[in-house]
Amino acid sequence: MIEHITLFIISLIANTLSSLAGGGAGLLQLPAIIFLGLPFSVALATHKVASVALGVGASIKHLKHGQFSLPLVVIMIIGALPGVILGARVIVEIPPQLSMWALGALTIALGVYSFLKPSLGQTDNLKNLNLRGYLIGSLGLFIIGFLNGSLTSGTGLFVTMWLIHWFGMAYGRAVSYTLVMVGILWNGTGAVTLGLVSQIQWDWLPALLLGSLMGGYIGAYLVIAKGNKLVKRCFEVLTILAGISLWIKASTY
């Protein structure tokens, strides 16, 4: 019982912060699952399944807010899901240390970049909504999708920044796309793929799913209620912490 309560509390905190920042739930949730005794591949598959509930919880609030564009939804599916599947199949075959070091550096760079640009993502200035823009946007999402399938923490943060940088979204809008599309479709695809090549700790899922669902909803409520400034600050803090977490994990793996 204590184990399940601990899992719920960690999941609730991690997914509330992730829902606010647009990614990074694995910063707390995945290391905690590993610390409690699961092998890396089993912990990753279990975390991916639980992360789907984050997207469900966030979508309950964000979909009511109504700010989704069909072409962008389509490229986030067609462009990214092949990368997610490929990444999830690759991760069980390669040592993750080098990838963790590289991803950690890139994740920290995202936070520093955002911090150095105070006006970034504060208003919607949509751009690249044409065929060329969608094709390049899809390529970027494919690469991030591969990282999402193969690595553990922070790839949702990359999606959020890519949507802000390439399509000119404000933080709030970008986070809503990330949580709904990445949380449900990307993580769902990754969870199924990992479940086929690894295994899932099913008896841990109820606590993790409940924490993810509630955290996703609470974070989405705060995004809509408090606006882009709070989301930007949370994004910057979570990216830097996620990058440091990946470095620590790589050095002790």
C-alpha positions in Angstrom: 0.0 0.0 0.0 2.8 2.4 0.9 4.5 1.7 -2.5 1.3 2.5 -4.4 0.7 5.7 -2.4 4.3 6.7 -3.2 3.7 6.0 -6.9 0.5 8.1 -6.9 2.1 11.1 -5.2 5.2 11.1 -7.5 3.0 10.6 -10.5 0.6 13.5 -9.5 3.5 15.9 -8.9 5.4 14.9 -12.0 2.4 15.1 -14.3 1.1 18.4 -12.9 4.4 20.0 -13.6 4.6 18.3 -17.0 1.2 19.5 -18.0 2.2 23.1 -17.0 5.5 23.0 -18.9 4.6 20.9 -21.9 6.6 17.8 -21.1 9.1 16.4 -18.6 7.0 13.9 -16.6 9.7 11.4 -16.9 12.0 13.7 -14.9 10.5 12.4 -11.6 8.3 9.5 -12.6 10.7 7.3 -14.5 13.6 7.5 -12.1 11.2 6.7 -9.2 9.9 3.6 -11.0 13.5 2.4 -11.6 14.4 3.2 -8.0 11.5 1.1 -6.7 13.1 -1.9 -8.5 12.1 -2.2 -12.1 14.6 -2.9 -14.9 15.1 0.0 -17.3 13.1 -1.4 -20.3 10.2 -2.5 -18.0 10.1 0.9 -16.2 10.2 2.7 -19.5 7.2 0.7 -20.9 5.3 1.1 -17.7 6.0 4.9 -17.7 4.8 5.2 -21.3 1.5 3.6 -20.5 1.0 5.8 -17.5 1.9 8.9 -19.6 -1.1 8.3 -21.8 -3.3 9.2 -18.9 -1.5 12.6 -18.7 -2.7 13.3 -22.2 -6.2 12.2 -21.4 -6.4 14.4 -18.3 -5.0 17.4 -20.1 -7.3 16.9 -23.2 -10.4 17.0 -21.0 -9.6 20.7 -20.4 -7.7 21.7 -23.5 -10.2 20.3 -26.0 -13.0 22.3 -24.4 -10.8 25.4 -24.9 -10.9 24.7 -28.6 -7.6 25.9 -30.3 -6.6 23.0 -32.5 -5.9 23.2 -36.3 -6.6 20.1 -38.3 -3.5 20.3 -40.6 -1.2 20.6 -37.5 -2.9 17.7 -35.9 -2.4 15.6 -39.1 1.3 16.3 -39.4 1.8 15.5 -35.7 0.3 12.1 -36.4 1.8 11.3 -39.9 5.1 13.0 -39.3 5.9 11.7 -35.8 4.3 8.3 -35.2 6.8 6.4 -37.6 9.6 8.0 -35.6 8.0 7.0 -32.3 7.7 3.4 -33.4 11.2 3.2 -34.8 12.7 4.8 -31.6 10.8 2.4 -29.3 12.1 -0.6 -31.3 15.7 0.8 -31.2 16.0 1.6 -27.5 16.0 -2.0 -26.4 19.0 -2.8 -28.7 21.4 0.0 -27.9 23.2 1.4 -24.7 21.5 4.6 -23.7 24.3 6.5 -22.0 25.6 8.5 -25.0 22.0 9.4 -26.0 21.2 10.5 -22.4 24.3 12.8 -22.3 23.4 14.4 -25.7 19.7 14.7 -24.9 20.5 16.3 -21.6 22.7 18.9 -23.2 20.0 19.7 -25.8 17.3 19.9 -23.2 19.2 22.3 -21.0 19.9 24.4 -24.1 16.2 24.7 -24.7 15.6 26.2 -21.3 18.5 28.6 -21.6 17.3 29.7 -25.1 13.8 30.4 -23.7 15.2 32.2 -20.7 17.3 34.5 -23.0 14.3 35.4 -25.1 11.8 37.1 -22.7 9.1 37.6 -25.4 9.3 34.1 -26.9 6.0 32.4 -27.0 4.1 35.1 -25.2 1.7 35.7 -28.1 0.4 33.7 -31.1 2.3 34.7 -34.3 1.4 31.7 -36.4 3.7 31.1 -39.4 4.9 28.4 -41.9 1.3 27.2 -42.3 1.9 26.2 -46.0 3.1 23.0 -47.7 6.8 23.8 -47.3 6.2 24.7 -43.6 4.3 21.5 -43.0 6.9 19.3 -44.6 9.8 20.8 -42.6 7.6 20.7 -39.5 6.9 17.1 -40.1 10.6 16.3 -40.4 11.3 18.0 -37.1 8.5 16.1 -35.5 9.7 12.8 -36.9 13.1 13.4 -35.3 11.5 14.3 -32.0 9.2 11.3 -32.3 12.2 9.0 -32.6 13.6 10.5 -29.3 10.2 10.2 -27.7 10.0 6.5 -28.5 13.6 5.7 -27.6 14.5 7.9 -24.7 13.0 8.7 -21.3 12.6 12.3 -20.3 11.9 15.7 -21.8 11.0 15.0 -25.4 7.6 16.6 -24.9 9.5 19.8 -24.1 11.2 19.5 -27.5 7.8 19.4 -29.2 6.6 22.4 -27.3 9.7 24.4 -28.3 9.5 23.2 -32.0 5.8 24.3 -32.2 6.7 27.7 -30.8 9.8 28.2 -32.9 8.6 26.8 -36.3 4.9 27.5 -36.2 4.9 30.7 -34.0 2.6 29.4 -31.3 2.3 31.0 -27.9 3.4 28.7 -25.0 -0.2 27.9 -23.9 -1.3 26.8 -27.4 1.9 24.8 -27.9 1.5 23.0 -24.6 -2.1 22.1 -25.4 -0.9 20.4 -28.7 2.0 18.7 -27.0 -0.1 17.2 -24.1 -3.0 16.0 -26.3 -1.1 14.7 -29.2 2.2 13.5 -27.6 0.5 12.4 -24.4 -2.2 10.3 -26.0 -1.0 9.3 -29.6 2.8 9.4 -29.3 3.1 7.8 -25.9 0.2 5.4 -26.7 2.1 4.2 -29.8 5.4 4.0 -27.8 3.7 2.1 -25.0 2.2 -0.5 -27.4 5.5 -0.9 -29.3 7.5 -1.2 -26.0 4.9 -3.6 -24.6 5.5 -5.9 -27.6 9.3 -6.0 -27.3 9.5 -5.6 -23.5 7.0 -6.0 -20.6 4.8 -3.8 -18.4 4.4 -3.8 -14.6 0.6 -4.0 -14.7 0.0 -3.9 -11.0 1.7 -0.5 -10.6 -0.4 1.1 -13.3 -3.5 2.0 -11.3 -1.6 4.4 -9.0 0.4 5.8 -11.9 -2.6 6.3 -14.1 -4.6 8.0 -11.5 -1.8 10.4 -10.7 -1.2 11.1 -14.4 -4.9 11.7 -15.1 -5.3 14.1 -12.2 -2.0 15.9 -12.8 -2.8 16.4 -16.5 -6.1 18.0 -15.7 -4.7 20.2 -12.9 -1.8 21.4 -15.1 -4.1 22.1 -18.0 -6.4 24.1 -15.8 -3.5 26.3 -14.6 -2.2 26.8 -18.2 -5.6 28.1 -19.3 -6.2 30.2 -16.1 -2.7 31.7 -15.6 -1.5 32.2 -19.2 1.8 32.1 -21.1 4.1 33.7 -18.6 3.7 31.0 -16.0 4.0 28.3 -18.6 7.2 29.8 -20.0 8.8 29.9 -16.5 7.7 26.3 -15.8 9.1 25.2 -19.2 12.5 26.8 -18.4 12.8 25.2 -15.0 11.7 21.8 -16.2 14.0 21.7 -19.2 17.1 22.5 -17.1 16.1 20.0 -14.4 15.3 17.4 -17.0 18.7 17.8 -18.6 20.5 17.6 -15.3 18.5 14.5 -14.4 19.5 12.8 -17.7 23.2 13.6 -17.1 23.0 12.1 -13.6 21.2 9.1 -14.9 23.8 8.6 -17.7 26.7 8.9 -15.2 25.2 6.3 -12.9 23.7 3.9 -15.5 
